[in-house]
Amino acid sequence: MRIEGPMKKIYFGDLVAKKGDIHIAKDRCKGCGFCVEYCPKEVLELSEEFNVKGYHPPHVKNEDDCLYCQLCETICPEFAIFVTLKNPPEEGEPIIKKEDAGEKGESRP
């Protein structure tokens, strides 16, 4: 099926993909691997080092691939991992540059 006409290109305006910073409390981790297994972008992997409990905590292998989905922190039974939004826009700051916003130079409040 080929789409023609106005539906050919969907315009999402000033949507920008979010990125996250992953923070791991290594000594809280029990090495279950849930965060590694369920990360949709394979950002984490279990490390070779041991924590104070004798487990292998995860470490970040592809930080730039993090989509800020926060699934790792949601699924962690020990609350040993959390994600913060990387470079959140300041209040009143446009989400995208005006030259990239299209003809009208729109920006979000």
C-alpha positions as CSV (number, residue, x, y, z in Angstrom):
1,M,0.0,0.0,0.0
2,R,1.5,3.3,-1.1
3,I,0.4,6.5,0.7
4,E,0.0,9.6,-1.5
5,G,-1.1,13.2,-0.8
6,P,-1.1,15.0,2.5
7,M,-0.6,11.8,4.6
8,K,2.7,11.0,2.8
9,K,4.7,12.9,5.4
10,I,3.7,13.1,9.0
11,Y,5.0,16.2,10.7
12,F,5.8,15.8,14.4
13,G,6.6,19.5,14.9
14,D,9.3,20.0,17.5
15,L,9.4,16.6,19.1
16,V,12.9,15.7,20.1
17,A,14.1,12.3,21.4
18,K,14.9,12.3,25.1
19,K,18.2,10.9,26.3
20,G,19.0,9.7,29.8
21,D,21.9,9.6,32.2
22,I,22.0,6.3,34.1
23,H,23.1,6.2,37.7
24,I,23.9,2.9,39.4
25,A,24.3,2.3,43.1
26,K,26.7,-0.6,42.7
27,D,26.6,-1.7,46.3
28,R,22.8,-2.0,46.4
29,C,22.7,-4.3,43.4
30,K,22.2,-8.0,43.8
31,G,23.2,-8.9,40.2
32,C,19.8,-10.2,39.1
33,G,20.4,-8.8,35.6
34,F,16.8,-7.6,35.0
35,C,18.0,-4.2,34.0
36,V,20.3,-5.7,31.4
37,E,17.8,-8.2,30.1
38,Y,14.9,-5.7,29.7
39,C,16.7,-2.7,28.3
40,P,15.2,-2.1,24.9
41,K,18.5,-0.6,23.5
42,E,21.0,-2.9,25.2
43,V,22.6,0.1,27.1
44,L,23.7,-2.0,30.1
45,E,25.7,-5.1,30.7
46,L,26.9,-7.0,33.8
47,S,30.4,-6.0,34.8
48,E,33.2,-8.3,35.6
49,E,33.9,-6.5,39.0
50,F,32.2,-7.5,42.3
51,N,30.4,-5.2,44.6
52,V,30.5,-5.4,48.5
53,K,27.8,-8.1,48.4
54,G,29.8,-10.3,46.0
55,Y,27.5,-9.7,43.0
56,H,28.3,-8.4,39.5
57,P,26.5,-5.0,39.2
58,P,25.7,-3.7,35.7
59,H,27.6,-1.0,34.0
60,V,26.7,1.3,31.1
61,K,28.2,0.2,27.8
62,N,26.3,2.5,25.4
63,E,25.2,5.6,27.3
64,D,24.3,7.6,24.1
65,D,21.7,5.0,23.2
66,C,19.6,5.5,26.4
67,L,16.1,6.6,25.5
68,Y,15.1,7.6,29.0
69,C,12.4,4.9,29.1
70,Q,13.2,4.3,32.7
71,L,12.4,0.6,32.4
72,C,15.6,-0.4,34.2
73,E,14.7,1.7,37.3
74,T,11.1,0.4,37.2
75,I,12.1,-3.2,37.1
76,C,15.0,-3.1,39.6
77,P,13.9,-4.9,42.8
78,E,16.7,-3.3,44.8
79,F,16.2,0.3,43.6
80,A,19.9,0.3,42.6
81,I,19.5,2.1,39.3
82,F,17.8,5.3,38.3
83,V,17.8,7.5,35.2
84,T,17.7,11.3,34.9
85,L,16.9,13.3,31.9
86,K,20.1,14.4,30.1
87,N,20.1,18.1,29.3
88,P,16.5,18.9,30.0
89,P,15.4,22.2,28.3
90,E,15.2,25.2,30.5
91,E,11.8,26.8,31.0
92,G,11.0,29.0,28.1
93,E,13.8,27.6,26.0
94,P,12.7,26.3,22.6
95,I,13.0,22.5,22.1
96,I,14.5,22.9,18.7
97,K,16.4,25.6,16.9
98,K,14.2,28.1,15.1
99,E,15.9,27.4,11.7
100,D,14.9,23.7,12.1
101,A,11.3,24.5,13.2
102,G,10.0,25.0,9.7
103,E,8.6,28.0,7.9
104,K,7.0,29.7,10.9
105,G,9.9,29.4,13.3
106,E,7.7,27.8,16.0
107,S,9.0,27.0,19.4
108,R,7.4,25.5,22.5
109,P,6.7,27.6,25.6
